[in-house]
Amino acid sequence: MLACCREGKHVVMVNVEADALAGPLLARKAREAGIVYSLAYGDQPALICEMVDWARTAGFEVVAAGKGTKYLPEYHASTPDTVWPHYGLSAEDARAGGMNAQMFNSFLDGTKSAIEMAAVANATGLSPAPEGLNFPPCGVDDLPRVLRPRDEGGRLHHCGQVEVISCVERDGRPVFRDLRWGVYVSFLAGSGYVERCFKEYGLLTDASGRYTAMYKPYHLIGLELGVSVASVGLRREPTGVARDWLGDVVATAKRDLAVGESLDGEGGYTVYGRLMPAADSLALGGLPLGLAHGVKLLRPVAAGQALTWADVAIEAGSAAVAFRREMERAFAVPAGGARAA
């Protein structure tokens, strides 16, 4: 990425992990270099950004945006050794298909969802709930009812939130008309006239008629990447780009971890990624999930506890560590509330 800045080459960032780690600063460096930095269309974050842009351009207040996945609370403890039964596969089937257990486990244990929602938060201005992702079970017909604030009967902490919905109920039953492979945006009618339009145009709403939603049932990943290439190359417009630092992904212990253990990163045996408001991560001194690989613990960490920089031995000369630390300084919000220049 920094080489592209030096050489004047636009960047379509297909590595959303890098964007979650330091996307706001990467985007700033790109702007300063006069190049375009963009999320990759086909990946869910860019598709979500497009839906948020559509809703806001049409004049709607965005209540929530996100994607679907398969989630149960116990998945946070899943490891590459336990992942395949959750997908209905045997280890032999997975090997025959050339499937990477650690990569697929990152999709299951909540890490990938946290990473992608951090990218969406930073690109759209929507923010995580204080407790991170709640993964409420929800099908497409229930989006307007579930994806609204709790004080209105929904499952959101606040209006203007990123959230991921699950395709299974907490008891393991499948959700009716789930959105496992898709993306959504829920939004609010700003007037009685718009509420009547929702009804007349056949939109599904909550009982009040004020909340509705749009969704896209699938994403085609690399098959859609050409949209980003064309947008950047022909219009010099990103298909989603980090504009602020609102969401962060902090390494969280899957089990009790002992002094001297080495962390193995995304989808591994030791940690999963938890979405947090960036200000909370900064106050905690949270260890970014993207740097929780190949580093040793200096003190024990209990299962379910977020790791901090002080918990691990960080390589002092690491370029990735230095860049992340630069971003933390650049985007920190001090007590007075004004962001650093």
C-alpha positions in Angstrom: 0.0 0.0 0.0 2.7 2.5 0.9 4.6 1.5 -2.2 1.5 2.3 -4.2 1.5 5.8 -2.6 5.1 6.3 -3.7 4.4 5.1 -7.2 1.1 6.8 -7.7 -0.9 3.6 -8.2 -4.5 3.3 -7.0 -5.4 0.6 -4.5 -8.3 -1.8 -4.2 -7.9 -3.3 -0.8 -9.0 -7.0 -1.0 -7.4 -7.6 2.4 -10.1 -6.3 4.8 -8.0 -7.4 7.7 -5.5 -4.6 6.8 -8.4 -2.1 6.5 -9.7 -3.1 10.0 -6.2 -2.7 11.4 -5.3 0.7 10.0 -7.8 1.6 7.2 -8.4 5.2 8.3 -4.6 6.0 8.1 -4.2 4.0 4.9 -7.0 6.1 3.3 -5.4 9.3 4.6 -2.0 8.4 3.2 -3.7 7.6 -0.2 -5.4 11.0 -0.3 -2.2 12.8 0.5 -0.5 10.9 -2.3 -3.3 11.7 -4.8 -4.4 8.1 -5.3 -7.7 6.3 -4.6 -7.9 3.8 -1.8 -11.0 1.6 -2.0 -12.7 -1.4 -0.4 -13.2 -4.3 -2.7 -16.7 -4.6 -4.3 -18.1 -8.1 -3.9 -16.8 -8.4 -0.4 -19.7 -7.6 2.0 -18.3 -4.3 3.4 -18.3 -2.6 0.1 -21.8 -3.9 -0.7 -23.0 -2.6 2.7 -21.4 0.8 2.0 -23.3 1.0 -1.3 -26.6 0.3 0.4 -25.9 2.9 3.1 -25.1 5.4 0.4 -28.3 4.6 -1.5 -30.4 5.0 1.6 -28.8 8.3 2.6 -29.0 9.7 -0.9 -32.7 8.9 -1.0 -33.1 10.9 2.2 -33.6 8.1 4.7 -32.1 7.9 8.1 -30.0 4.7 8.3 -30.8 2.8 11.5 -28.5 -0.2 11.0 -26.4 -1.9 8.3 -24.6 -5.2 8.2 -24.7 -8.7 7.0 -25.8 -12.2 7.8 -23.7 -15.2 9.1 -24.1 -18.4 11.0 -23.5 -17.7 14.7 -24.0 -19.3 18.1 -22.2 -18.0 21.2 -20.2 -21.2 21.6 -18.6 -20.6 18.2 -16.2 -18.0 19.8 -14.3 -21.0 21.3 -14.1 -22.9 18.0 -10.7 -23.9 16.7 -9.4 -25.4 13.5 -9.9 -28.8 15.1 -13.6 -28.3 15.8 -14.7 -26.2 12.8 -15.8 -28.7 10.2 -18.8 -30.3 12.0 -20.3 -26.8 12.3 -20.2 -26.6 8.5 -21.7 -30.1 8.1 -18.4 -31.4 6.7 -15.9 -34.1 7.8 -12.2 -33.3 8.0 -11.7 -35.7 5.1 -14.2 -33.8 2.9 -12.5 -30.5 3.8 -9.1 -31.8 2.9 -10.3 -33.2 -0.4 -11.7 -29.7 -1.2 -8.5 -28.0 -0.3 -10.2 -26.0 2.5 -8.1 -24.1 5.0 -9.4 -24.9 8.5 -8.0 -21.8 10.1 -9.5 -19.5 7.5 -12.9 -21.2 7.6 -12.8 -21.0 11.4 -12.3 -17.2 11.3 -15.7 -17.1 9.4 -17.3 -19.1 12.2 -15.8 -17.8 15.5 -17.0 -14.2 15.0 -13.6 -12.8 13.9 -14.4 -12.2 10.2 -17.7 -10.5 11.2 -15.9 -8.2 13.6 -13.3 -7.3 11.0 -15.9 -6.6 8.3 -18.1 -4.5 10.6 -15.1 -2.5 11.7 -14.5 -1.6 8.1 -18.1 -0.7 7.5 -18.2 1.5 10.7 -15.1 3.4 9.6 -16.4 3.9 6.1 -20.0 4.9 6.9 -20.0 6.6 10.2 -22.2 4.0 11.7 -20.9 2.8 15.1 -20.6 -0.5 17.0 -22.7 -1.1 20.1 -20.6 -0.7 23.3 -20.8 -4.5 23.8 -19.8 -5.2 20.1 -21.8 -7.5 17.9 -24.9 -9.2 19.3 -25.7 -11.4 16.3 -29.5 -11.5 16.8 -31.2 -14.3 14.9 -33.2 -12.7 12.1 -34.7 -13.5 8.7 -35.3 -11.0 5.9 -39.0 -10.6 6.8 -38.1 -9.5 10.3 -35.3 -7.0 9.5 -37.5 -3.9 10.2 -38.6 -5.3 13.6 -35.3 -6.6 14.8 -33.0 -4.0 13.4 -34.4 -1.0 15.3 -33.4 0.4 18.7 -34.3 -1.5 21.9 -36.5 1.3 23.2 -38.6 0.8 20.1 -38.8 -3.0 20.6 -35.8 -4.0 18.5 -32.3 -5.4 19.2 -30.1 -2.4 18.6 -28.3 -0.4 21.2 -28.7 2.8 19.2 -29.8 4.2 15.9 -27.0 4.3 13.4 -25.3 1.0 14.3 -23.4 -1.8 12.5 -24.8 -5.3 13.4 -24.5 -8.9 12.1 -27.6 -11.2 12.1 -27.5 -14.9 12.6 -29.1 -17.5 10.3 -29.8 -19.8 13.3 -31.8 -19.4 16.5 -29.9 -19.7 19.8 -31.2 -23.3 20.2 -29.8 -24.2 16.8 -33.0 -24.1 14.8 -32.7 -22.5 11.3 -34.1 -19.0 10.9 -36.9 -18.7 8.4 -35.8 -16.9 5.2 -32.3 -16.2 6.6 -29.8 -13.8 5.1 -26.6 -15.9 5.7 -24.9 -14.9 2.5 -26.3 -11.4 2.1 -26.2 -7.8 3.3 -28.9 -5.4 4.5 -29.7 -1.8 5.5 -32.6 -0.8 7.8 -33.9 2.8 7.7 -36.5 5.1 9.0 -39.4 7.0 7.5 -38.9 10.7 8.4 -42.5 11.7 7.9 -46.1 10.5 7.7 -46.0 10.9 4.0 -43.0 8.5 3.7 -44.7 6.0 6.0 -47.7 6.0 3.7 -45.4 5.5 0.7 -43.8 2.5 2.5 -47.3 1.0 2.8 -48.5 1.8 -0.7 -45.3 0.5 -2.3 -45.6 -2.8 -0.5 -42.5 -2.5 1.8 -42.4 -4.7 4.8 -42.3 -2.6 8.0 -42.4 -3.0 11.7 -45.8 -2.6 13.4 -45.4 1.2 13.6 -44.9 1.5 9.9 -41.8 3.7 10.5 -39.0 1.2 10.0 -38.3 -0.8 6.9 -35.3 -2.5 5.3 -33.6 -3.4 2.0 -31.4 -6.4 1.5 -29.3 -8.2 -1.1 -29.4 -12.0 -0.6 -26.0 -12.9 -2.0 -22.5 -11.6 -2.5 -20.2 -12.9 -5.3 -16.9 -11.9 -3.8 -14.2 -11.9 -6.5 -16.7 -12.1 -9.4 -17.8 -8.6 -8.6 -14.4 -7.0 -8.1 -14.4 -5.5 -11.5 -16.9 -2.9 -10.2 -14.2 -1.5 -7.9 -11.6 -1.5 -10.7 -14.0 0.4 -13.0 -15.1 2.8 -10.4 -11.5 3.6 -9.3 -10.0 3.6 -12.8 -12.7 5.5 -14.7 -14.4 7.7 -12.0 -11.6 7.9 -9.4 -14.3 6.9 -6.9 -13.9 4.3 -4.2 -16.5 1.6 -3.6 -16.3 2.3 0.2 -13.4 3.9 2.0 -12.5 4.5 5.7 -13.2 8.1 6.7 -12.9 7.9 10.5 -11.9 5.5 13.2 -15.1 4.3 14.9 -14.7 0.5 15.1 -11.8 -1.7 16.1 -11.2 -5.4 16.4 -9.5 -6.5 19.6 -7.9 -9.9 20.2 -9.9 -11.9 22.8 -8.9 -15.1 24.6 -10.7 -18.2 23.5 -9.5 -20.1 26.6 -7.3 -19.4 29.6 -3.9 -18.4 28.1 -0.6 -18.9 30.0 2.6 -16.8 30.1 4.9 -17.8 27.3 2.2 -19.0 24.9 2.4 -17.7 21.3 -0.8 -16.3 19.8 -1.8 -17.7 16.4 -4.1 -14.9 15.1 -7.3 -15.0 13.1 -9.2 -18.2 13.2 -6.7 -20.0 15.3 -6.6 -21.8 18.7 -5.9 -18.9 21.0 -7.9 -15.7 20.2 -10.9 -14.4 18.3 -11.6 -10.9 17.2 -14.2 -8.8 19.1 -15.6 -5.6 17.6 -15.4 -2.6 19.9 -15.9 1.1 19.6 -12.5 2.5 18.7 -12.5 4.9 21.6 -13.1 2.0 24.0 -10.3 0.0 22.4 -7.9 2.9 22.7 -8.8 3.5 26.3 -8.2 -0.2 27.1 -5.0 -0.4 25.2 -6.5 -3.2 23.2 -4.3 -5.5 21.2 -5.5 -5.3 17.5 -6.5 -8.7 16.2 -4.3 -8.1 13.1 -1.1 -8.0 15.3 -2.1 -11.0 17.5 0.0 -13.5 15.5 3.4 -14.9 16.5 3.7 -12.8 19.6 4.2 -14.3 23.1 2.2 -13.6 26.2 3.9 -11.8 29.1 1.1 -12.5 31.6 -1.9 -14.9 31.8 -5.2 -13.9 30.2 -8.5 -15.5 31.2 -10.9 -16.9 28.7 -13.2 -14.2 27.3 -10.9 -11.4 28.3 -9.7 -8.8 25.7 -5.9 -8.7 25.3 -3.9 -5.5 25.6 -0.6 -4.3 24.2 0.9 -4.8 27.7 0.0 -8.5 27.7 2.3 -9.4 24.9 5.9 -9.0 23.7 5.7 -6.8 20.6 8.5 -6.7 18.0 9.8 -3.1 18.4 11.0 -2.8 14.8 7.8 -4.1 13.1 6.6 -1.7 10.4 3.0 -2.9 10.9 3.2 -2.1 14.6 4.6 1.3 13.9 1.9 2.1 11.4 -0.9 1.0 13.7 0.6 3.1 16.5 0.8 6.1 14.2 -2.9 5.6 13.4 -3.8 5.5 17.1 -2.1 8.8 17.6 -3.6 10.4 14.5 -7.2 9.4 15.2 -7.3 9.5 19.0 -10.1 11.6 20.5 -8.7 13.5 23.5 -10.8 14.5 26.5 -11.8 17.8 24.9 -13.4 15.9 22.0 -11.4 17.4 19.1 -9.6 14.8 16.9 -5.9 15.1 16.4 -4.9 16.7 13.1 
